[in-house]
Structure formats: structure tokens, C-alpha cells
Amino acid sequence: MRTLACVVMLSYPVWGLRFGHVPHHSGPHAFSSRSASPEMLLQLPRSEPWGWGPAAQPELIYEGRTKINFLMETIHLTKRRVSGSVTVDAPAQEVWACLTDYERHPEFIPSIVSHSVSRDVRGQVTVEQVSLLSRKMNLRTQMKLLAIEDVEKLELQMRRLSGHGFLEFDGQYSLVPRSDGKTALSYSVELVPCPIFPLPLVERKIRKEVPKMLAAVAATCAARRRE
């Protein structure tokens, strides 16, 4: 039924689905020039290859002058784990306040078309978002997300409750205060796109927008601190 729902919601035909290519690195010093692994920085488990290529390799991506550690892993055929980290020039509590100001998420989450926040009598927060996946193909995703806050651990989980575009979507922000007053901010998400969406398109979109989002969070928090 979930797959059928995805098909019904899309009017644009998509043909020739294929899987993204995982580049192969060989040689004893193939990874010697790479930066520290994001899964080491974020203490995330590494996924094992499923028989069609080597394990994913970390990347160092620059958004302007902001350095982002990025990693995309294949969990199984269509499931991906994406993780990234950035240093924010603001204390952890200020970064937390920025992330939990849900009404202002469109300021740093790319491609949001519409955004609404609801709070029930228990204080539970749900966020409904419509995001643009491809302007050229007019592909959009719509999700209702449950915000789960762990103030003691400084962890914010955004879990899919319903919607179309992703069959699974479970994202988490984690904050670690640093001794210099800055904050190590990490983000990870495990997702399964709707089968009608071309997987290479989803991978390119995620690779582009997760670093952009982390850089925007860092810039937004630093700007608010100067206000």
C-alpha cells in the first residue's frame, strides 16, 4: 500500500531506474590523504558492503568556507545512511535553541516548499513539510515528522510518521559542547526513498543538501549569537 501511495502521488513518469556507482579506490595508500572518518567523529557504525563494491568512503566538502565531514553508506539495496558533522561557533545551548525553533527550520533546511508546525496539549511537536526533490522533473516529497527531544543528551530526532516520497526517514541531530565554547554538531539520517524515485537522483540531492543544511545551521546560529 505504501508503494501504491507513492505511485499515485506522482504524475511524472520515471523510466530507466538504475543504481548509483560506488567509486573504487585501490592501492595501499588510497585513503592516506583523506580527513578523519565521519563515522569516527560521530561514533557511527560502518556499514558492510553487500557484495557489489567496497565500503563507502568519507568526504570532506566545503560549503563556502565551512568544512563539512560527509559520509553516505549503503545499508541495503535502497536504504541509505547519511551522516555529516560541522563545528558551530556558538555554545551548545544556543545551537539547541536554534534547532528546536521549528518554525524557523526553513531558514536552514534547503528546498522546503511549505512548512507547518503543530503542538498538542502534551507539548508533542509534529512538523509537516513539502520539499522539492527535482524542479526539472517536478518531484516533491511530503512528510509529517515527529520531533523527539532529549535535552540531557542534546539529541533531536526527526522521525517520519506519514507522507510520500520516503518509505523510511529517521534523522537525528547530536550536539557535543567543546572546551573552546564552540559546538560539534552532527547529523545522521537513515532513509528509504519511494521506489518511483530514481535512486541516483535521491543520492545526488542528499549529497548536495545535507552539507548545505549543516553549513546553514552553523551560519544561522553564529549570526543569532551576534544579534
C-alpha angles and dihedrals in degrees: 000000000000091000091048090051090054091051093049093050094056124072098179116090115231119199136182102029114195138166126257119258118247109213117235121227120195137181133062093272099040093120101031094105096048124107123247112300115261090222087059091047092046096034091234124155117252118239119234120235114256096223102281103083148341124299116279117272127223121251134206109219127185121212100190103308094336116108116218126189108214137183133174117192133187111231094176138330097310103003119100134187114206123188135175141166139201138177113242120205093224137077117273094249091056091049089049090052089051094050094046093049087095096177089064097050092107086068091071108014109086126229098016109158097179133004134184133173127207130189124193128207090271091056093251111154126215124182124202116200138177112198133185113241097175126004092191093053094033092233117161135177125214123194141168108214130195115218112217114189125198103185095180093054093034091232126142119192123197108196126185114242100172143332140096133278096054127049089195129020123164116163130177136190117204126190128200119185115227128215091242092061094258127113132236104219120192131181129193132175134182113204145169115200122217109271092240091065115086105247095218088055091052091047093050091048093050093045089053100043106039092062090042090052094049091048090049092051090051092049094045094050092046091049093050089052090058093049 
